[in-house]
Amino acid sequence: MIKTPFLAVDGIIKLYDENENFKGIVLIERLNRPFGIAIPGGFVDIGETIEDTVVREMKEETALDISIESLLGVYSDPKRDERFHTASVVYVCKAYGNPIAQDDAKEVFVYKLDEIPLDKLVFDHKKIILDFLNFLE
């Protein structure tokens, strides 16, 4: 039997109001282990594209309809998830509205870029957020 890493997606959701004013990025407090603050995301289902997965997962965890703006990167360090080896495809996304915690999200937050609680992020999400902030420059 072939064993491979679990394939996941994460979405850095840039949230805007109806006047195109940037409100911040959406992060969740995880309902399940490992507990902490995280970028919303989840696992790719068999028969599903990665792009469809990020749209579905963002909707399931935040109730937001997103559009994909760009691919930030692929994160595959075998130690990035304490549960098992995962590889995550991370997208930069855009959304409007008010996020609502759902599914695996206990709470949902919108953080201005200079207020992101980097030390509370789980997995390798601190690295991902720092890469995102560098990507913006």
C-alpha positions in Angstrom: 0.0 0.0 0.0 1.3 3.4 -1.0 1.5 6.0 1.8 1.5 9.7 1.0 1.0 12.9 3.0 -2.6 14.1 3.6 -3.4 16.9 1.1 -4.9 20.1 2.6 -5.7 23.7 1.6 -5.6 26.9 3.6 -7.0 30.2 2.6 -5.8 33.6 3.7 -9.1 35.5 3.3 -8.7 39.3 2.7 -12.0 40.7 3.9 -13.4 43.9 2.4 -16.6 46.0 3.0 -19.0 46.9 0.3 -17.0 50.1 -0.5 -13.8 48.0 -1.2 -12.2 49.1 2.2 -9.9 46.4 3.5 -11.0 45.2 6.9 -8.3 42.6 7.6 -7.7 38.9 7.3 -9.9 36.2 8.7 -8.5 33.7 11.2 -10.3 31.1 13.2 -10.0 29.6 16.7 -9.9 25.8 16.2 -12.6 23.7 17.7 -10.5 20.6 17.5 -6.9 19.7 18.4 -4.5 21.3 18.0 -6.2 24.2 19.7 -5.3 27.7 18.8 -5.7 30.4 16.1 -5.4 29.2 12.5 -5.9 30.1 8.9 -9.1 28.5 7.8 -8.6 25.3 5.8 -9.1 21.6 5.5 -8.6 18.4 3.6 -9.1 17.7 -0.1 -11.8 15.1 -0.7 -11.4 12.4 -3.3 -12.7 13.6 -6.6 -12.4 17.3 -5.6 -10.1 19.9 -7.1 -7.9 21.8 -4.8 -9.5 25.1 -6.0 -13.0 23.7 -5.2 -11.7 22.5 -1.8 -10.5 26.0 -0.8 -13.9 27.5 -1.8 -15.8 24.8 0.1 -13.6 24.9 3.2 -13.8 28.7 3.5 -17.6 28.6 3.2 -17.8 25.7 5.8 -15.6 27.4 8.4 -16.4 31.1 7.9 -19.7 31.3 6.0 -17.9 33.5 3.4 -18.1 33.1 -0.3 -14.5 33.7 -1.5 -12.8 34.3 -4.8 -9.3 33.0 -5.3 -6.8 35.8 -6.1 -3.5 33.9 -6.2 -1.5 30.9 -5.0 0.8 31.8 -2.1 2.6 28.5 -1.9 2.8 24.9 -0.9 3.8 24.0 2.6 5.0 20.4 3.1 7.3 20.2 6.1 6.6 16.7 7.6 6.5 18.3 11.0 4.1 21.1 10.1 1.1 19.2 11.7 1.7 17.3 14.9 -1.1 14.8 14.1 0.4 13.5 10.8 2.3 14.5 7.7 0.3 17.0 5.6 1.0 19.1 2.6 -1.1 22.3 2.3 -1.7 24.4 -0.8 -2.2 28.0 0.4 -4.3 30.5 -1.5 -4.8 34.2 -1.1 -8.5 34.9 -1.3 -10.9 37.8 -1.2 -14.4 38.0 0.4 -17.0 40.5 1.5 -19.5 40.3 4.4 -19.3 39.2 8.0 -17.7 35.8 8.8 -19.5 33.4 11.1 -17.8 30.5 12.9 -19.0 27.2 11.6 -17.9 23.6 11.3 -14.4 23.2 12.7 -14.2 26.9 13.8 -15.0 27.7 17.4 -14.7 31.4 16.8 -13.8 33.6 13.9 -11.8 36.8 14.0 -10.9 39.6 11.6 -7.4 41.0 12.2 -5.7 44.1 10.8 -2.3 43.1 9.4 -0.4 44.7 12.3 -2.6 43.0 14.9 -2.3 39.3 13.9 -1.4 37.2 17.0 1.5 35.4 15.4 2.5 33.7 18.7 -0.9 32.1 19.0 -1.0 30.5 15.5 -0.9 26.7 15.3 0.8 24.5 12.7 3.2 26.5 10.5 0.7 29.3 10.1 3.1 31.9 11.6 5.5 31.1 8.7 2.6 31.2 6.2 1.3 34.6 7.5 4.9 36.0 7.4 5.3 34.8 3.8 1.9 36.5 3.0 3.0 39.8 4.5 6.2 39.6 2.5 4.2 38.7 -0.6 2.2 42.0 -0.1 5.3 44.2 -0.2 
